[in-house]
């Protein structure tokens, strides 16, 4: 069964939502965030109005220090979603700014769907590139890859982030100039047809970079002749790019 993107949305704030979700689909959520100086290091969590519990697929500690603040990104998913609306609340301790990229997918397993993850983070001054790679090879040929990144450039101008990373099917979210033009973030996806160890590389401008992080999560498709997910319409929500 082919993997299809049914809808996607992106924005800022702590309350992303889905409408008209079809039963059995996989919902994904990427959360790039900043915790400002003086707040303690923390990671986000998600609550859903449907009562279903989201999985924290890839939620590493953010990159930074108490005196300078933190930059982080996290991937969550909800396999086998209930039909209807899913109104989310993203919680993160401290003085923060949050953004999100959401999508609904058909053709994915309804349980044990997460396969591989990867994390990259650093604080090297002047860095203008970052690569995240899965910790291991994918176990099935047909998989969905979700990648997301967040950076602080301190450039005072557009970060000009590569969008999407080379080889990726499309962008789920992009904002090159966030918080006084010092921060940037992006989320993208890839549909695999063979096994291997996926990776994603971003490049950007701004020579003052001090904090950056990226995450990758891969999700297994329903195999031909198997059960586990409903087919989808394949409609694109029409919101790729333009992360406000």
Secondary structure as the mmCIF struct_conf table of DSSP 4:
data_model
#
loop_
_struct_conf.conf_type_id
_struct_conf.id
_struct_conf.beg_label_comp_id
_struct_conf.beg_label_asym_id
_struct_conf.beg_label_seq_id
_struct_conf.end_label_comp_id
_struct_conf.end_label_asym_id
_struct_conf.end_label_seq_id
STRN STRN1 UNK A 4 UNK A 12
BEND BEND1 UNK A 13 UNK A 14
STRN STRN2 UNK A 17 UNK A 21
HELX_LH_PP_P HELX_LH_PP_P1 UNK A 22 UNK A 22
TURN_TY1_P TURN_TY1_P1 UNK A 23 UNK A 24
STRN STRN3 UNK A 26 UNK A 35
TURN_TY1_P TURN_TY1_P2 UNK A 37 UNK A 38
BEND BEND2 UNK A 39 UNK A 39
HELX_LH_PP_P HELX_LH_PP_P2 UNK A 40 UNK A 41
STRN STRN4 UNK A 45 UNK A 48
TURN_TY1_P TURN_TY1_P3 UNK A 49 UNK A 50
BEND BEND3 UNK A 51 UNK A 51
HELX_LH_PP_P HELX_LH_PP_P3 UNK A 52 UNK A 54
STRN STRN5 UNK A 55 UNK A 58
HELX_LH_PP_P HELX_LH_PP_P4 UNK A 60 UNK A 62
STRN STRN6 UNK A 63 UNK A 65
TURN_TY1_P TURN_TY1_P4 UNK A 66 UNK A 68
STRN STRN7 UNK A 69 UNK A 78
BEND BEND4 UNK A 79 UNK A 80
HELX_LH_PP_P HELX_LH_PP_P5 UNK A 81 UNK A 82
BEND BEND5 UNK A 83 UNK A 83
STRN STRN8 UNK A 84 UNK A 91
BEND BEND6 UNK A 94 UNK A 95
STRN STRN9 UNK A 96 UNK A 106
BEND BEND7 UNK A 107 UNK A 107
STRN STRN10 UNK A 108 UNK A 108
BEND BEND8 UNK A 110 UNK A 112
STRN STRN11 UNK A 114 UNK A 122
TURN_TY1_P TURN_TY1_P5 UNK A 125 UNK A 126
STRN STRN12 UNK A 129 UNK A 133
BEND BEND9 UNK A 135 UNK A 136
BEND BEND10 UNK A 139 UNK A 142
STRN STRN13 UNK A 143 UNK A 152
BEND BEND11 UNK A 156 UNK A 157
BEND BEND12 UNK A 163 UNK A 164
TURN_TY1_P TURN_TY1_P6 UNK A 166 UNK A 167
BEND BEND13 UNK A 169 UNK A 169
STRN STRN14 UNK A 170 UNK A 178
TURN_TY1_P TURN_TY1_P7 UNK A 179 UNK A 182
STRN STRN15 UNK A 183 UNK A 192
BEND BEND14 UNK A 193 UNK A 194
BEND BEND15 UNK A 196 UNK A 196
STRN STRN16 UNK A 199 UNK A 203
TURN_TY1_P TURN_TY1_P8 UNK A 207 UNK A 208
STRN STRN17 UNK A 211 UNK A 220
STRN STRN18 UNK A 221 UNK A 221
HELX_LH_PP_P HELX_LH_PP_P6 UNK A 222 UNK A 223
TURN_TY1_P TURN_TY1_P9 UNK A 224 UNK A 225
BEND BEND16 UNK A 228 UNK A 228
BEND BEND17 UNK A 238 UNK A 238
BEND BEND18 UNK A 241 UNK A 241
#
